[in-house]
Amino acid sequence: MKTCEILVIGGGPAAITIAKNIKDSKDVTIIRPEDHSMIYCAMPYAVEGLLPVEKTLKSDDIVTDAGANLVRDYVESVDFDSKTVKTRKGDSYKYEKLIIATGAEPILPPIEGTNLKNVMTFKSENDLKYVMNLVDQGLKEAVVVGAGAIGIELAQALNKCNVKTHLVDMFPTILPNMMDADVMDDVQKQLADTGIVLNLGNKVLSLNGTEYVEEVVLEKGDPIKFDSKPLIVFAVGMRPSVDIFRDTELEISKTGIVVNEKMETNIPDVYAVGDCVEYTNAITGKVGLGKLATNAVPMARLLAKNLLGADRKYEGFYNGAATKVVDYFVGSSGLTERVAKENGYDIVVGKAKFTTAFPVMPFAKEVEVKLIADRNTKKIIGGQVVSGEPVTDKVDQITMAIQFGITVDKLTQFSYSSQPYQSFFPANNLLAHAAEQIVSQL
Ligand SMILES: Cc1cc2nc3c(=O)[nH]c(=O)nc-3n(C[C@H](O)[C@H](O)[C@H](O)COP(=O)(O)OP(=O)(O)OC[C@H]3O[C@@H](n4cnc5c(N)ncnc54)[C@H](O)[C@@H]3O)c2cc1C
């Protein structure tokens, strides 16, 4: 039996971050089943042909150069008493410390017909190759269920490959967990103008057919019928990959492994990080959605630093995220207006719309910011950006305001920069202007 100082189960961003941060300071072994770790975020862009599949695959060097031992295998069981892990290939590993970074898997809803051909979810290298192969063979029709970032990106990719694509979501607007409806009118219209058939505020009830799906039955309206063998992809959310721990004493809730602010589980010397854990939203303090690489990596980095002697505590999810919808870049951080209200906040909203460069510059594009503040504390609790240029820097500014408790009063005095190529006139700044609007309503 092999003995490991630190044994990590998983090969995603969380596991890789552990290896990269611990480096040679301790002996790290990573067990993951896939041939390659993947850049999942890039998968839709491979479908549309922007980059080859190979570019979505990470080289093993990323962990082995950091000094970690990489084992291609699948962990079938863990005995927490004897601190031993057993794998599918029949090997056993003894650990001093165990880090669970098993991630999450896409949900295939329990409805009739999901066993039919070409019905799938979209996360792995095989999923990507399967979709690309169908496209290469002349796929004509597809339904993407779920208009979150993954669904939106995949629907656009398929549409660009001349696949007639339907996008279905229970919510009445796209990106319902990221963006409020009031900033999405133009974006949604442009998406519909590309030819993607938007079927929003509707629910898939079942898939009918014999070998392939012949019709998608919806809660409202006529079923979607096909003239060819369609692809149906569910992008309706993730569930933690924790099945191997079901009959153990590891504490697991519906959304993941329960950990404290140091990523410790209820079992000594066993930690969990990334998509497989349940964690709280940093703003509401309640368990919240947060299955993002940008949440997984900070959790893993914090744990690695603590294992090297630091004493850091994880604050929770802020959920800064972004995507691209046709010509628009959109993103958000913190709570949307809908979620803030659901959580009982008395909110005040401010908006600002300027241009991404001085408006006299020929390439200037519109950019809109929406800020959401808590009337009681005057703190920013959410924000959204819709722009003709990339938004992640602006989303990160909003996250910083939320994370470090900046009030709208402070934000009116935000000291910003300005230059013709890169911002609106010095006369105004998006965040300062939106904050002024909020202050005027308090
Ligand atoms: C199409 C797509 C696009 C995305 N785009 C973005 C984006 O733009 N921005 C963003 O922040 N996030 C994005 N995400 C989410 C992001 O990829 C995940 O949040 C992130 O991968 C989570 O990292 P993780 O290491 O916790 O888990 P994962 O990346 O899921 O990795 C889990 C690993 O554990 C392994 N594993 C599981 N069980 C076992 C076992 N029993 N034994 C051994 N190994 C096991 C798995 O095989 C896998 O290697 C996207 C996801 C998808 C699918």
The ligand as an SDF file (V2000), in Angstrom:
LIG
                    3D

 53 58  0  0  0  0  0  0  0  0999 V2000
  -19.2610   24.0920  -19.9790 C   0  0  0  0  0  0  0  0  0  0  0  0
  -18.8270   24.7440  -18.6990 C   0  0  0  0  0  0  0  0  0  0  0  0
  -18.4500   26.0660  -18.6840 C   0  0  0  0  0  0  0  0  0  0  0  0
  -18.0630   26.6870  -17.4840 C   0  0  0  0  0  0  0  0  0  0  0  0
  -17.6920   27.9980  -17.5140 N   0  0  0  0  0  0  0  0  0  0  0  0
  -17.2450   28.5870  -16.3710 C   0  0  0  0  0  0  0  0  0  0  0  0
  -16.7700   29.9460  -16.3900 C   0  0  0  0  0  0  0  0  0  0  0  0
  -16.7720   30.6090  -17.4420 O   0  0  0  0  0  0  0  0  0  0  0  0
  -16.3300   30.4720  -15.2230 N   0  0  0  0  0  0  0  0  0  0  0  0
  -16.3160   29.7730  -14.0440 C   0  0  0  0  0  0  0  0  0  0  0  0
  -15.8860   30.3090  -13.0080 O   0  0  0  0  0  0  0  0  0  0  0  0
  -16.7650   28.4850  -14.0030 N   0  0  0  0  0  0  0  0  0  0  0  0
  -17.2100   27.8870  -15.1310 C   0  0  0  0  0  0  0  0  0  0  0  0
  -17.6520   26.5820  -15.1090 N   0  0  0  0  0  0  0  0  0  0  0  0
  -17.6930   25.8740  -13.8000 C   0  0  0  0  0  0  0  0  0  0  0  0
  -16.3310   25.3210  -13.4340 C   0  0  0  0  0  0  0  0  0  0  0  0
  -15.8380   24.5410  -14.4810 O   0  0  0  0  0  0  0  0  0  0  0  0
  -16.4270   24.5010  -12.1480 C   0  0  0  0  0  0  0  0  0  0  0  0
  -16.9380   25.3310  -11.1300 O   0  0  0  0  0  0  0  0  0  0  0  0
  -15.0610   23.9950  -11.7360 C   0  0  0  0  0  0  0  0  0  0  0  0
  -14.5670   23.0740  -12.6820 O   0  0  0  0  0  0  0  0  0  0  0  0
  -15.1120   23.3190  -10.3600 C   0  0  0  0  0  0  0  0  0  0  0  0
  -13.8390   22.8500  -10.0520 O   0  0  0  0  0  0  0  0  0  0  0  0
  -13.6200   21.5860   -9.0950 P   0  0  0  0  0  0  0  0  0  0  0  0
  -12.1570   21.3050   -9.1310 O   0  0  0  0  0  0  0  0  0  0  0  0
  -14.2570   21.8400   -7.7990 O   0  0  0  0  0  0  0  0  0  0  0  0
  -14.4340   20.3970   -9.7650 O   0  0  0  0  0  0  0  0  0  0  0  0
  -14.3300   19.7470  -11.2090 P   0  0  0  0  0  0  0  0  0  0  0  0
  -13.6950   20.6500  -12.1600 O   0  0  0  0  0  0  0  0  0  0  0  0
  -15.6800   19.2330  -11.4960 O   0  0  0  0  0  0  0  0  0  0  0  0
  -13.3510   18.5370  -11.0210 O   0  0  0  0  0  0  0  0  0  0  0  0
  -13.6900   17.4090  -10.2720 C   0  0  0  0  0  0  0  0  0  0  0  0
  -12.6850   16.3360  -10.5380 C   0  0  0  0  0  0  0  0  0  0  0  0
  -12.8870   15.2800   -9.6120 O   0  0  0  0  0  0  0  0  0  0  0  0
  -12.8270   14.0500  -10.3040 C   0  0  0  0  0  0  0  0  0  0  0  0
  -13.5220   13.0230   -9.5440 N   0  0  0  0  0  0  0  0  0  0  0  0
  -14.8310   12.9810   -9.1740 C   0  0  0  0  0  0  0  0  0  0  0  0
  -15.0830   11.8480   -8.4590 N   0  0  0  0  0  0  0  0  0  0  0  0
  -13.9080   11.1870   -8.3840 C   0  0  0  0  0  0  0  0  0  0  0  0
  -13.5060    9.9650   -7.7830 C   0  0  0  0  0  0  0  0  0  0  0  0
  -14.3680    9.2240   -7.1040 N   0  0  0  0  0  0  0  0  0  0  0  0
  -12.2070    9.5760   -7.9120 N   0  0  0  0  0  0  0  0  0  0  0  0
  -11.3100   10.3410   -8.5800 C   0  0  0  0  0  0  0  0  0  0  0  0
  -11.6320   11.5230   -9.1520 N   0  0  0  0  0  0  0  0  0  0  0  0
  -12.9170   11.9230   -9.0630 C   0  0  0  0  0  0  0  0  0  0  0  0
  -13.4920   14.3900  -11.6240 C   0  0  0  0  0  0  0  0  0  0  0  0
  -13.2820   13.3720  -12.5560 O   0  0  0  0  0  0  0  0  0  0  0  0
  -12.8050   15.7090  -11.9210 C   0  0  0  0  0  0  0  0  0  0  0  0
  -11.5220   15.5130  -12.4240 O   0  0  0  0  0  0  0  0  0  0  0  0
  -18.0590   25.9460  -16.2820 C   0  0  0  0  0  0  0  0  0  0  0  0
  -18.4360   24.5930  -16.2850 C   0  0  0  0  0  0  0  0  0  0  0  0
  -18.8090   23.9950  -17.4760 C   0  0  0  0  0  0  0  0  0  0  0  0
  -19.2170   22.5570  -17.4730 C   0  0  0  0  0  0  0  0  0  0  0  0
  1  2  1  0
  2  3  1  0
  2 52  2  0
  3  4  2  0
  4  5  1  0
  4 50  1  0
  5  6  2  0
  6  7  1  0
  6 13  1  0
  7  8  2  0
  7  9  1  0
  9 10  1  0
 10 11  2  0
 10 12  1  0
 12 13  2  0
 13 14  1  0
 14 15  1  0
 14 50  1  0
 15 16  1  0
 16 17  1  0
 16 18  1  0
 18 19  1  0
 18 20  1  0
 20 21  1  0
 20 22  1  0
 22 23  1  0
 23 24  1  0
 24 25  2  0
 24 26  1  0
 24 27  1  0
 27 28  1  0
 28 29  2  0
 28 30  1  0
 28 31  1  0
 31 32  1  0
 32 33  1  0
 33 34  1  0
 33 48  1  0
 34 35  1  0
 35 36  1  0
 35 46  1  0
 36 37  1  0
 36 45  1  0
 37 38  2  0
 38 39  1  0
 39 40  1  0
 39 45  2  0
 40 41  1  0
 40 42  2  0
 42 43  1  0
 43 44  2  0
 44 45  1  0
 46 47  1  0
 46 48  1  0
 48 49  1  0
 50 51  2  0
 51 52  1  0
 52 53  1  0
M  END
$$$$
